[in-house]
């Protein structure tokens, strides 16, 4: 089947992009927070809510059987999408945050003790900091940090002095949600494994902007959210190597995660069901499967060429704007840009640009330590997706310039 390369054909699949905001055609540039949904995902969600609605695994009636096929079929699609070794390594969660919390809770019970350390980077989302702080507090461990330089890149020359035998778990982002830098995760994974550490990768942005092959990366865990990859909210994935999933205790107790239950003793199901207690978001999982189908339909050579074109254009235009500071400078950068402008508050910029139909993000982006690293209280972020165009980039720059002139 021929892959879709024409951006107009891609955009035609997204109803939300046809709307007007404040009387202006919408230019949606908050994709790092959440993406819009193609018609195929919307239709699958409608089908699940309107017709194919039966609880999975537990009944013999037709609706339950159909729903189970869609739910487990989505697991198979995701296995292929990330090249997991086996389908049982794919665990459904409610998102990246839930996935990381699951790992932090369960993994730390087996592999973290008093005096041990967990290593993160200085450019992590709160969801990849706080769960590990909580785990460290529970077990008397400490949190170590890979520093970043003035451009936002990990200071890899300091890794050897930080990563020693005391580090039991390393948890880092594939791509920074603030800086847009594709981090050298494979290098960190290799170094960590030599020290006997387990590696968890936050793939919330990585799954969207790179071809993820978990076997090639050799990470132990990889987590991501459905709603950032054109799927529904409330869906996410935790990939884990099967041997580690077997060793980990469950995160929650309840239905479907058990093998046998008595008042004397309970035994648990094998992975992945061991980590999928209760009635899962089966409608969301089926819709996430539709999102994977959509992504697989795209010609990513063309997508990457368009992203590179937009990135080059915006970086060139930024250099022409007095007082603009870009955070996150690297040759390995996705079309995600966090900036400040001297004398202008980022939220004021975002509010004015919204009046012009351009949706950006302002604030700390759930990454307060990054803000502290660069001595700012907040930033303005514009993040692009497969349906954005060079025209969108031009409107963004034009609106940014106009908003700056109005606030200066």
C-alpha positions in Angstrom: 0.0 0.0 0.0 1.4 3.4 -1.0 2.3 5.7 1.9 0.8 9.1 2.2 3.3 11.9 1.5 1.1 14.8 0.6 0.5 17.1 3.6 -2.9 18.3 2.3 -4.1 14.6 2.3 -2.8 14.3 5.8 -4.6 17.5 7.0 -7.8 16.4 5.3 -8.0 13.6 7.9 -8.1 16.0 10.9 -11.5 17.7 11.3 -10.1 19.9 14.1 -7.7 21.7 11.8 -10.6 23.1 9.7 -12.0 25.3 12.5 -11.6 29.0 13.2 -10.3 30.5 16.5 -11.1 34.1 17.3 -12.1 34.5 13.7 -8.8 33.2 12.3 -8.0 29.8 10.8 -6.5 27.6 13.5 -2.7 27.1 13.4 -2.3 24.4 16.1 1.2 24.4 17.6 0.7 22.7 21.0 1.3 19.2 19.8 3.8 18.4 22.5 1.0 18.8 25.0 -1.6 16.8 22.9 -2.2 16.2 19.2 -5.3 16.4 17.2 -7.1 13.1 16.1 -7.6 11.8 12.5 -11.0 10.7 11.4 -10.1 7.1 11.7 -9.4 7.4 15.4 -12.6 9.4 15.9 -14.7 6.8 14.1 -13.2 4.0 16.1 -14.0 5.8 19.3 -17.5 6.4 18.1 -17.9 2.7 17.2 -16.7 1.6 20.6 -18.9 3.9 22.5 -22.0 3.4 20.3 -21.9 -0.3 19.4 -18.8 -2.4 20.3 -19.1 -2.0 24.0 -18.6 -5.1 26.1 -16.1 -5.8 28.9 -13.1 -7.7 27.7 -11.8 -11.2 28.6 -14.7 -12.0 31.0 -17.7 -13.0 29.0 -18.7 -15.3 26.1 -21.3 -12.9 24.5 -20.6 -11.4 21.1 -19.9 -7.8 22.2 -17.3 -8.9 24.7 -15.7 -11.1 22.1 -15.5 -8.3 19.6 -14.1 -5.9 22.1 -11.5 -8.4 23.3 -10.3 -8.9 19.7 -9.9 -5.1 19.2 -8.2 -4.7 22.5 -5.7 -7.5 22.1 -5.4 -6.6 18.4 -4.2 -3.1 19.4 -1.6 -4.8 21.6 -0.3 -6.7 18.6 -0.2 -3.5 16.5 1.9 -1.8 19.1 4.2 -4.7 19.5 5.0 -4.4 15.8 5.1 -0.6 15.9 7.9 -0.5 18.5 9.4 -3.9 17.5 8.9 -5.6 20.9 10.1 -9.2 21.0 6.7 -10.5 22.2 3.2 -9.1 22.7 3.3 -9.8 26.4 5.9 -7.0 26.8 3.2 -4.4 25.9 1.3 -3.2 28.9 -1.7 -0.8 28.5 -1.8 2.1 30.9 -3.5 5.5 31.0 -0.4 7.4 29.7 3.3 8.1 30.1 2.8 9.3 33.7 1.1 6.1 34.7 3.6 4.0 33.0 6.6 5.6 34.7 4.8 5.5 38.1 4.1 1.8 37.5 7.8 1.1 36.9 9.0 3.3 39.7 6.7 1.6 42.2 7.2 -2.0 41.1 10.7 -1.9 40.0 12.0 -0.2 43.1 10.6 -2.9 45.3 12.9 -5.5 43.6 15.9 -3.5 42.7 16.3 -0.4 45.0 17.6 -0.3 48.5 19.2 1.9 51.1 22.2 3.7 49.7 21.4 2.9 46.1 20.8 5.6 43.5 18.4 6.5 40.6 19.8 8.6 37.8 17.8 11.1 35.7 18.7 14.1 33.6 18.4 17.8 34.4 15.9 18.2 31.5 13.2 15.8 32.6 9.4 16.2 32.8 8.0 16.2 36.3 6.6 12.7 35.6 10.1 11.4 35.2 11.4 13.0 38.4 8.7 12.9 41.1 7.9 9.1 40.9 11.6 8.4 41.4 11.9 10.8 44.3 9.0 9.0 45.9 10.7 5.6 45.3 14.0 7.0 46.7 12.1 8.2 49.8 10.5 4.8 50.4 13.7 2.8 50.1 16.4 5.2 51.4 18.0 5.8 48.0 19.2 9.0 46.4 18.5 10.8 43.2 21.4 11.7 40.9 21.2 14.1 37.9 23.0 14.2 34.6 23.6 18.0 34.1 22.8 19.8 30.8 25.0 22.5 29.2 23.9 26.0 28.1 22.4 24.5 24.9 20.4 22.0 26.8 22.5 19.0 25.8 23.4 16.3 28.3 26.9 16.7 29.6 28.0 13.2 28.6 31.6 13.9 29.6 30.4 13.8 33.2 28.5 10.5 32.9 31.4 8.3 34.0 31.7 10.1 37.3 27.9 10.0 38.0 27.1 6.5 36.7 28.7 3.9 39.0 27.7 0.6 40.6 25.5 2.4 43.1 23.1 3.5 40.3 20.5 0.8 40.0 18.0 2.5 37.8 18.5 5.1 35.0 15.4 7.0 33.8 15.7 9.5 31.0 13.7 11.2 28.2 14.2 10.1 24.6 13.4 13.7 23.5 13.0 16.7 25.8 9.5 18.1 25.9 10.9 21.6 26.5 14.2 21.6 24.5 13.2 19.4 21.6 16.6 17.7 21.6 16.9 14.1 20.6 19.0 12.8 23.5 21.8 10.2 23.2 19.7 7.6 25.0 21.4 4.6 23.3 24.8 5.7 24.6 23.4 6.0 28.1 21.7 2.7 27.8 24.9 1.0 26.9 26.9 2.7 29.7 24.2 1.9 32.2 24.0 -1.8 31.3 27.8 -2.1 31.7 27.3 -1.0 35.3 24.4 -3.4 35.8 21.7 -0.7 35.9 18.2 -0.9 34.5 17.1 1.8 32.0 13.7 3.3 31.7 13.0 5.7 28.7 10.3 8.3 28.7 9.2 8.2 25.1 6.3 10.7 25.2 7.9 12.8 22.5 10.3 10.2 21.1 7.4 7.9 19.9 6.1 10.8 17.8 9.3 12.1 16.2 11.5 9.1 15.7 11.2 5.5 14.6 11.3 3.6 17.9 12.8 0.1 17.9 13.0 -1.1 21.5 15.2 -4.1 20.6 17.7 -1.9 18.8 17.7 0.6 21.6 18.0 -2.3 24.1 16.2 -0.2 26.7 14.6 -2.2 29.5 11.4 -0.1 29.6 9.9 2.4 27.2 6.8 4.5 28.0 4.5 6.7 25.9 1.0 8.3 25.6 -1.6 7.8 23.0 -2.9 11.3 23.0 0.4 12.7 21.8 0.5 10.3 18.8 -2.9 11.2 17.3 -4.7 8.8 19.6 -7.2 9.2 22.5 -6.5 10.6 25.9 -6.4 8.2 28.8 -4.3 5.7 26.9 -0.6 4.8 27.2 1.9 2.0 26.8 4.6 0.6 29.0 7.0 -1.7 27.1 9.1 -3.8 29.4 11.5 -6.7 28.8 9.5 -9.8 29.7 12.0 -11.1 32.3 11.8 -7.9 34.3 8.0 -7.7 34.1 8.0 -11.3 35.5 10.1 -10.2 38.4 8.2 -7.1 39.3 5.3 -7.2 41.7 1.9 -5.8 40.6 1.2 -2.1 40.9 -2.6 -2.4 41.6 -4.8 -5.3 42.7 -8.2 -6.2 41.4 -9.8 -8.1 38.5 -8.0 -9.5 35.6 -4.5 -9.3 37.2 -5.0 -12.4 39.3 -4.6 -16.1 38.6 -6.3 -17.4 41.8 -7.8 -15.6 44.8 -8.6 -16.8 48.3 -8.7 -15.2 51.7 -5.5 -17.1 52.5 -3.5 -16.3 49.4 -3.6 -14.7 45.9 -1.5 -15.6 42.9 -1.0 -13.2 40.0 -1.5 -13.5 36.3 1.4 -13.5 33.9 2.5 -10.2 32.3 1.0 -8.1 30.8 -2.3 -8.8 32.6 -0.5 -8.7 36.0 -0.3 -4.9 35.5 -3.7 -4.3 34.0 -6.0 -4.5 37.0 -9.7 -3.7 36.7 -11.7 -2.8 33.7 -9.3 -1.3 31.2 -9.9 1.5 28.8 -10.7 -0.9 26.0 -12.4 1.7 23.9 -9.2 3.8 24.1 -7.0 0.9 23.4 -8.9 0.1 20.2 -8.7 3.7 19.2 -5.0 3.8 19.9 -4.7 0.8 17.5 -6.4 3.0 14.9 -3.8 5.8 15.6 -1.0 3.3 15.0 -2.6 2.4 11.7 -2.7 6.1 10.7 1.0 6.6 11.6 1.9 3.5 9.6 0.1 4.9 6.6 2.5 7.9 6.4 5.6 8.3 4.2 8.0 9.4 6.9 10.7 10.3 4.5 8.4 13.2 3.3 7.3 13.9 6.9 11.0 14.3 8.0 11.9 16.4 5.0 9.0 18.8 5.9 9.9 18.9 9.5 13.5 19.7 8.6 12.3 22.5 6.3 10.1 24.0 9.0 12.9 23.7 11.6 15.5 25.4 9.4 13.1 28.2 8.5 12.1 29.0 12.1 15.6 28.9 13.4 16.7 31.3 10.7 13.8 33.7 11.5 14.5 33.5 15.2 17.9 35.0 14.6 16.3 38.1 13.1 14.1 38.8 16.2 15.9 41.1 18.7 15.9 39.8 22.3 14.7 36.3 21.4 16.4 33.5 23.3 16.0 29.9 22.1 16.4 27.1 24.6 17.6 23.8 23.2 20.2 24.1 20.5 21.4 20.9 18.8 21.8 19.3 15.4 19.5 16.6 16.6 16.4 18.7 17.2 12.8 18.1 16.4 10.4 21.0 15.4 9.8 22.0 18.9 10.9 25.5 20.0 10.9 27.0 23.5 11.8 30.7 23.7 11.7 33.8 25.7 11.8 37.4 24.5 13.5 40.0 26.6 11.0 42.3 28.3 7.9 40.3 27.3 6.1 37.7 29.4 5.6 34.3 27.6 2.0 34.1 28.7 1.2 37.5 27.3 2.7 36.4 24.0 0.7 33.2 24.0 -2.6 35.1 24.7 -2.0 37.6 21.9 -1.0 34.8 19.5 -4.2 32.9 20.3 -6.2 36.0 19.2 -4.4 35.6 15.9 -5.5 31.9 15.7 -2.1 30.4 16.7 -2.2 27.9 19.6 1.1 27.8 21.5 2.0 26.8 25.1 3.4 29.0 27.8 4.5 28.3 31.3 6.9 25.8 32.8 5.7 22.8 30.7 5.8 20.6 33.8 9.6 21.0 33.8 10.4 23.4 36.6 14.1 22.2 37.0 14.7 23.1 33.3 13.4 26.6 34.0 15.7 26.9 37.0 18.6 25.7 34.9 18.1 28.5 32.5 17.1 31.1 35.1 13.6 31.8 33.7 10.2 31.5 35.2 8.5 30.3 32.0 8.8 30.0 28.3 6.7 30.1 25.1 6.7 26.8 23.3 5.6 26.0 19.7 5.6 22.3 18.8 4.8 20.9 15.3 3.3 17.7 14.1 2.8 15.7 10.9 -0.1 17.9 9.7 1.8 21.2 10.2 3.1 23.0 7.1 5.6 25.7 6.2 2.7 28.0 5.9 1.9 27.3 9.6 5.5 28.1 10.4 5.3 31.4 8.5 2.1 32.4 10.3 3.7 31.5 13.6 6.7 33.8 12.9 4.4 36.6 11.6 2.1 36.3 14.7 5.1 36.2 17.0 6.6 39.3 15.6 3.3 41.2 15.8 2.7 40.1 19.4 6.2 41.2 20.4 5.7 44.6 18.8 2.3 45.0 20.6 3.9 44.2 24.0 7.2 46.0 23.6 
